[in-house]
């Protein structure tokens, strides 16, 4: 899809920048103070006349992130055929904001943070007083002077003071859905208390604002806490009181609970007296560089605040950052961008008001708009949040940081990780490493083309202002010349700020005498300040040569490279435009490998294209979910004995307590009865397991026959499980066979209305796996001792054992139970590493008799159940895959019982895939397909050949090659997904949903963004692991009382009886895992649906046509044609008739924007297609009556909500041995 009205974008973003530059040049040339605000009334009038507000909300914005790299750019991979290293590995372009607090306020720590990569220090005036923050500010200035560097300072204004008041008796108030309550505005002091009036039975809740009834209206929602209590306003009683009804109450209401008014404009705290006092007496008095204003909701808010700053002494030099924290501000983002100098997206606040499902999409849209407008954008909200308490970031957090850079953000803000965290310096170092890797993964040429097209429109039909044309020309010249550096000589900085938005991947050295310009460079990507003592004027050569020498000394450019220079010459007056010329960097020219330009090294373009509007991210219109969900089943979470048989007695009320899925996956009314005349035996329209439930209720599957386990598997299928994965690293083979047997029973008894669930056997491999630890995770300190204990039974099959509840002596090493101990029974002094290479151990004691070893942690990090442990020396050796005895036995048993369609195995080379294929063929598993788990870099050079041998890739971030640097893992995931798409293979990615939730059962913004980006990258299926759902006991009671949205709830401001919660948790330990998994699946479904709504099918299809190897097989040519036909005729459904899986899987690779209904007479084919994107299967008795089958499919699709019953349907069917036939039905 296009970007909508490009003329409006041109007028709104680019013309303003040119006129802004003109005004600034006039002010500086005449010796006056810089003009503020930047934009002339003429520009504002043009913007206001261009489009109505409603039109802007619907305007579709195309977001394109051209990530491209080859294997040589990934960490420790071989560099190039000549062995030369990439030229720009050490340069970080994007910036880091750090909130300074108790954990980082000392001068020594500030110095360490600056050395680690802090560009902007943030002082949050919501806490502390002016005197305390002045001390920290003085320390920053001293460090800046000592290190001869530039460090900017940003002041955060206070957030709105909207909380509930006191309650009767200071006791929590238990609300019930449907109750009537009164909301009363004003402060609740010691003389006025809210709560339940015993005499009248009336419930009153005080809110600390006098403008309550000006904020809300009839029908408005009011959120108390983090979405745990929701009220709906029914009437306005007076100017300070309104009546409301409780619509959701998951927890008792406590005092001082945050109050949120979704979609309502609140009295802006930036216009309150405390804010004015902070700006005048702190920001202006101490000359901070930026003011980050909370809850900017309209352009008028920004205008008013800027006028106030200009009136204060020294306030005209302070730059304004608008913090977008609610729906009103998001809707007005275009107008706010016209007034503010930068944007800060506050994800945590937006997640509470709008829900977390679309956080990733919001970030992409705001970043794209800010980039087109030439304004810098900062991402805030739980960035690297887990590093508050651990020295290593979670994989999803590193992916979140990398994708923020890919999206176009200029900077990220570290909040709790640096203000109150245990390891603030490590948090900055880790963030800097991930940012540096992401910065150099962007394709500068592709990025320039996109921003030039979407930001400037069609240059053949639109007028481009001279200032913008020259800046664009400088960017194009640098790309065409393959320059290594751009130098901008400026007194205003305006040309440099505009040039940076093109994301060229080149450093831009800003040479200026203005201290203000230098500090502003610390917020804009790719800008590097170089201060000089006087304005360049007509004498450009001297400061230019100084800057070039500085750039070479700092590693910004190699010796002898070409340099593009843009100079603002102010000598002839304000209308003088910048001039362009070229230079050569000092020193002798060296041959430097340029991975972006060298055609000898194959590069993979991994673009991500989304089409979004403001209306898309503030409203919810989910369609059918196309991305599939795979549940990694851990026997410990189900009702199985260690011997493998189910328990005889089912806990009372278990089925009633299990979450049964989201509304989006609930079948349509009336769709549960199949048509009597139809040959179809199973339909996707009906409840997939209602037959199994009926069988249990009828006694066909009683308690003695696994009734409890059937209920549990039924709940998972109802919640949305499409693929079941049996992970041999967790639990015994007999337990997994028991699970598989009962899963087959569920589907057999649901045969009149069930869906086909694919089954994946995940082999343990030759590495050891951690089964259980003393707690959910172990935060390792350097030098800490661990005792690795064999968790195998006498026959050598792994058994999942829990640790004794007895507390180990403090001097004893921490016990960790592992499978396959033989792989790590190493001699003294040998080293072990985790699967992702994050933690390294040394063997200190070896007890061969007991199959135990003691190891010492050489690095700090996190250890959790499911992680791999491997011999560090073995990672350097490449050998052919040899199945362990346990894996070989499992393959034979699963294949013979027809329990498996896919086998996922660690593939470390092309020979491994060949060996596994031979092993499967020997046990009559010719129909079983292979999913490659890439766990060694040796597999990457032959990745394309390997993909021809397997059905797809299974990407688990915790088990990616340990030889790679951890900051390169997000790029590797994108590479694997893209290569799989181009090869016509499926890809499955792990989803770390709830993995970072240590104290609360809610997903973090990083986790939501990780899932969103996996979908937009082209992932077919996401995997959820039961072990990730093990949450602390304190959260169990909340989950038991929650609804389908419980995974987003927190305990902030709500009463919580932790002792009672812990007691309940001990009584039902495994229930917490099951309930959490169902809640996570429901939440995951919602995130997937939102992400799918932003997919740009046309761009994806064009990518496949351009990048896929030629010639294409006939089936893939037909599949691409089918998807293109559906796009061209605006069809709403694709019906595929096929006995095999090749044709429907090929269509799924094309990412059709509409559902694909597969009609087949083979259950095996249906299960093989279950992990693929957008396929809904229908199994029939025979396929002779094509016309009748298509007619029945249309009816069933309409009942299931897959087709609207009006638009065209594309029909694709096999034609014997020839090419598939494509037809269109109106």
MOCOR-V44717 format. One line per field, one symbol per residue. phi: phi as a letter, one per 20 degrees, with the letter a starting at -180 (. if undefined). psi: psi as a letter, one per 30 degrees, with the letter a starting at -180 (. if undefined). burial: # if it has 24 or more other C-alpha atoms within 12 Angstrom, else .. Layout:
# MOCOR-V44717
phi->???
psi->???
burial->???
This chain:
# MOCOR-V44717
phi->.fenffffffffdefffffffffffffffenefgfbffdfgfffffffefbffffffefededcdeebacffeelefgfbgeneegecfeedeedcecfebgebeffffgffffffpfdceddeefcmcffffffffffffffgffelcdceccdeffefedbfefcgmldfdeecgnfecddceofdefeccepeeffemedccecebedgfeeebgnfecddmemeccdcfdadebfcbcdbcfdbbebfedelefdcdfmdfdgfffdefgffffffecfffdlfecdeeflfdbffgffffffffffefmffeeeddeeecbfffffegfffffdeebcceefffffffdnegdgffgffffffffffemdfcdecplflffffccedffgffffffffffgfofebcdeeffdecffcfffffffffffffffgeeeefffffffffffedmeffdcedfgffffffffffffffelfdacddebddnffffffffflfmdfdeddbeeffffffffddfmecfcfcebfgleeefffffffffffffemfbffmffcedcceeefeofefefddbcbcffnffdfdfdfedfffdfddedfccccccgffedcdcfdffefeddeeedgfedecefeoefffdegfmfffeffdoeffdffffneeefffeeffeccffeffcffffffffenfcfffdngffffffgfffffpfdcdddeffcnefffffffffffffgfffdffbededfcddeffmeeecfebcfbgcdefdgnfecdedfddefenefcedeffffffgfeeffececelfgfcfefgnfddcfgemfccccfdbcdffelccdcdfecfrdcbfnfecbfffffeddcffcffgfffffffffffelebdccecfddafffffffffffffdmdfefeddeefcbffefgdffffffecercdddffcfgffefffefgffffffffffffemdeccdfdefmfeeedbebeegffffffgfffffofebddddfffefdfgfefffffeedfeffdecdgmdfbeffffffffffbfffgffffffffffffgffffffffefdffffffffffeffdeefgffffffffffffffelfdaddddbedeffffffffflffcfdeedbdcffffffegfefmedececfbcfeffffffffffffffenebencffcedcbfcleefgecccdf
psi->lagbjfeeeeeeeeeeeeeeeeeeeeeeefgllkkklekleeeeeeeefelleeeeefkkkkkkjikkllfffjcglkdlefgklkfhefkkellkkkkkaefgfleeeeeeeeefgkekkkjjgfllleeefeeeeeeeeeeeeefhlkjlkkkklklkijllallkggklkjlkkflklkkkllkjaffkkaakjeefgkkkkkkikfgeffellkfkkkkkaigfkklkkfljeafgklklkkfkjflkkllhkkkkikgkkljkffgleeeeeeeefdeeeghlekkjkkhkfleeeeeeeeeeeeflkgfffkkkkkkjfleeeefgeeeeffelflkjjjeeeeeeeflfegeeeeeeeeeeeeeefgklkkkkihkhefgeflfkllefeeeeeefeeefgkflkkjcfefeglfieeeeeeeeeeeeeeeegfkjeeeeeeeeeeeefajfffkkkkeeeeeeeeeeeeeeefhlfkkkjjlfffeeeeeefffhfgkkjkjjlfkeeeeeffffkkfkjkjklflkebfifeefeeeeeeeeeeggfllkglkkkkkkjjgeglfgklllklllkkllkkkjkkjfffjffkkkkkiljkkjlleeeffljikakkeklkkkjkjffgliklffflllfkkkkgeeffkkgllffgkllkggfjlkefkfkekkfelkfgeeeeeeeefgeiaefggeeeeeeeeeeeefgkfkkkjjffjlleeeeeeeeefeeeeeefgffgllkklkkjjkeafllkkellfaelkjklkfkkkjjkkhlafggkkkjkllkfkkkkffklkkkkllhfffgillkflkllleggfkklkkfkkjeeghklklkkfllakklkfllklkeefffkklkkjkleeeeeeeeeeeeghgkfkkkljjfleeeeeeeeeeeefghhffklkkkjjgkfffeegeeeeffflfakjjjffglkfflkeffeeeeeeeeeeeeeffhllkkkkjhkgfgjefkilkleeeeeeeeeeeffgkekkkkkeffgjllfffeeeefglafgffgklgkgkkjjeeeeeeeeffiefeeeeeeeeeeeeeeeeeeeeefffkjeeeeeeeeeefkkklkleeeeeeeeeeeeeeeghlgkkkkjkflfeeeeeeeefhkglkjjkklgjeeeeeffeflkgkjkjklelgeieeeeeeeeeeeeeefgfkfgellkkkklkibfaklkklkk.
burial->##########################.##....#######..##.##...#....##.###################.##.....######################.##################...#..##.######.##....####################...####...##########....####......###########.###..#################...#################################..##########.##############.##########.#.################################################################################################################################################......##.#############..###################################################..###..#..##########..#####.##########...#..##########.....######.....#################..#########################.......##.######.####...#####..###################....###.#############################################################################..#########....######..........##############...#################....######################.##.....####.##########..####################.##....#.##################.###############################################################################################################....#..##..##################################.###.##......#############..###################################################..#..#..###############....#######.....######.
